[in-house]
Amino acid sequence: MTGWRQRGEIWTLEPVETPRGLIEFIGGSYLAATPQLSYRRFLEALAGRGWRVHAWSYVPGFDHQAQANTAWRQFRQLRELEPVPVGAPRQHLLRLGHSLGCKLHLLAPDGGRRCDGLAALSFNNFSAERSIPFLAEIGQQLRFRSEFSPSPEQTLEQIAGSYLQPRNLLVRFSRDGIDQSGRLIGVLQGRAEDASTLLELPGDHLTPASGALRKQLLGEWADDPGRQRRMERLAEQISVWGSRQAD
């Protein structure tokens, strides 16, 4: 694969071989600012399986709808700067999110219509009070927004009424204590003609996050072969599922 390149707020990675398609990735809180580092191994594993990767870099805020709109717009603008050659087959597009990143993809203004599916890892939809209680308390004292917009309940209502993509792969990890995929799959499957599925894999909430930086700083002894195997298995599951959508 080629090396990472920064295009505005999006980091890109290209496979060596003819691409299977494009993955647009949004990471979770505290990891999302540097996806090329925080999710390096996972995203490089996908690129190694033939996927182009566009990963959005952002700092989470309270207005999740505004951030979802910004991510969707920036992904679209970058795609438009890279036109498909005349005669080439249509490039298949998958959306991929981790934790808060799942929510931002689900709130995309196109309702998921302009992609071939969403893979949502460790979906998280907690309130601000649950997620960042200190900031929520300060917000109330200083009279600024102290709840996410839309709120957790409003988010699920919006997904039920406005999210139109039928193909969704929800991934829940067996030791993830803050995953809310069970509630999301119920909302998605309540829609007409839904084709969403829920997959449980070994791991925890940080399974998609990279250990490469820890290894670089501390040496080989700090690496975790078990986590690397789980990450590779996850990349393979997503690649196989995405290829089926592309067929």
NUTORSE-637601 format. One record per residue (C-alpha): x, y, z. Coordinates in pm, whole numbers, plus 32768, in hexadecimal, padded with zeros to 4 digits. Last residue first. Layout:
// NUTORSE-637601
XYZ ...
// end
This chain:
// NUTORSE-637601
77BE7CE47DB0 781F7E1A7E7B 774A7DBC7FA4 77F77C6B7FAB 79487D1B7F9D 78E97DEC80CA 78947CB88197 79DD7C10813B 7AA37D4E8186 79ED7D8982CD 7A2D7C288349 7B997C3782D7 7BD87D81838A 7B3F7CF284C9 7C197BBB84B4 7D4C7C968485 7CEE7D6385B7 7CB67C2B8688 7E0A7BA5861D 7EB17CEF8675 7E0B7CF087C9 7E927B94880D 7FEF7BF38796 80007D0B8899 812E7DEE8863 81DE7E86898F 83017D90897C 834A7DFC8816 83B07F5B887A 8329806B895D 82E981938875 82B880DF872A 81FB7FC087CE 811180B1887D 80DC816C8734 808C8029867B 7F877FB28776 7E6C8032869F 7D04805E8704 7C087F6A866D 7C077E9587AD 7BD07FC5888B 7A6D7F7088FA 7ACE7E0B894E 7B217CC9889B 7A8B7B85881F 79867BB3870C 780D7BE18707 775F7C2585BC 760F7CD68599 75617CE28446 74A07DEC8387 73D27D958252 72A67E79828C 71837E608199 709D7F378272 713B7FC983AA 71267F1C84FD 726B7E6B84AF 73257FB384CE 728E800F861D 72CD7EB786B3 742E7EB38628 74727FFE86D7 74057F80882C 74E77E52881A 76067F22878E 76207FE688D1 77897F95892E 780880268A77 787E7EE88B25 793E7E5D89FC 79C37D088A60 79147C3A8950 79427D39883A 78127DAE8776 781B7DDF85FF 76ED7E6B8547 76E67E2A83D1 75ED7F08831B 75407EDE81CD 73E67F8681C5 746280EF819C 733881D881CE 7378828F8315 7261838D833C 715083078420 71EF81F584F1 7345829D84EC 72A983E88555 71F083438674 7331829886E4 73EB83E386E1 72D184988793 72EC839D88AE 746483CE88CE 744C854A88B0 747685ED875B 753086BA87B9 7606865088DD 75B686E48A2B 766E87F78AE9 763D891B89FB 76AC8A598AAA 76218AF18BE6 77668B168CAB 76F18A3B8DCA 763F89468CE7 776D892B8C07 785288F18D2E 777D87C78D97 7777873A8C35 78EE87658C17 792A86A28D59 783085918CFD 78D7853B8BB0 782E84058B24 771683CA8C1D 76B485388C40 76E5856A8ACB 75E884578A89 765383048A06 762F8297889C 774F81A5885F 776080AE873F 78817FBD8776 78D87F958604 77DC800584FC 78137F838399 7739804F82AF 76C37FEE8153 76D680317FDF 76E481AB7FFB 761B82D37F7C 74D682818031 7560828B8193 745C83878206 74EB848D811B 751D8582823A 7605849282F5 757B844D8453 75CA82D78443 7730832B83DD 7755840F850C 76C2830585F2 77B881FF857A 78DB82EF85B1 7872830F871D 78E381A48751 79A0813B8615 7921818784BA 793E80F9835C 788B816F8223 78AE809B80EB 78BE811C7F87 78D780507E4B 798880FB7D2B 78BF80E57BED 797980247AE0 7A7980E37A0D 7A0C814F78B0 7A6C82B978E1 7B5582DC7A0B 7AAF830D7B63 7AD084737BDA 7BB384B97D04 7B5C861E7D6C 79EE85B77D83 7A4A84AA7E7E 7AF785B17F54 79C4868F7F4F 78E2856C7FB4 79BB850F80DF 79C5867B814A 784B86A28130 77FE856281F2 78F685BE8304 7869871F8323 770086A88331 775485A7843E 780B86B68500 76DD879B84F2 75FC867F8560 76E68627867E 76D3877E871A 777C873D886A 78E0872487EC 79D08615877A 7B23868486EE 7B4786208582 7C1A855D8487 7B5784A48379 7BE9836282EC 7BDF831A8174 7C5381B88128 7C7981047FD9 7C347F948008 7D037E767F77 7D357D8B809C 7E757E3C8105 7DA97F7D810F 7CC97ED48210 7DF47E6782DF 7E7C7FC982BF 7D3780488357 7D547F5B8480 7EC77F9484B5 7EAC810F84A9 7D7481438579 7E0382388678 7F2182A78595 7E8082F98444 7D3C833B8505 7DDB846385BA 7CC2853F8641 7BD28417864F 7C6B835F8775 7BEB84378893 7A8383F18829 7A4882EE871C 7ABD82C385B6 7A1D831E846B 7A7F82528338 7A20827081CA 7A7B8127811E 7AAB812A7FA4 7A9880077EB5 7B397EBC7E57 7C6A7F827DEE 7D597F077CE0 7E8F7E9F7DA0 7F7F7F7B7E62 7E767FF77F53 7E4C816D7F92 7E3C822180E0 7D9D8374811D 7D888456824C 7C6A85518246 7C6686A582F0 7D0D875381CB 7D9D864080EF 7EA4859181C2 7F6384728124 7FB4832181C1 80AB8245810C 8068816B7FDC 800080008000 
// end
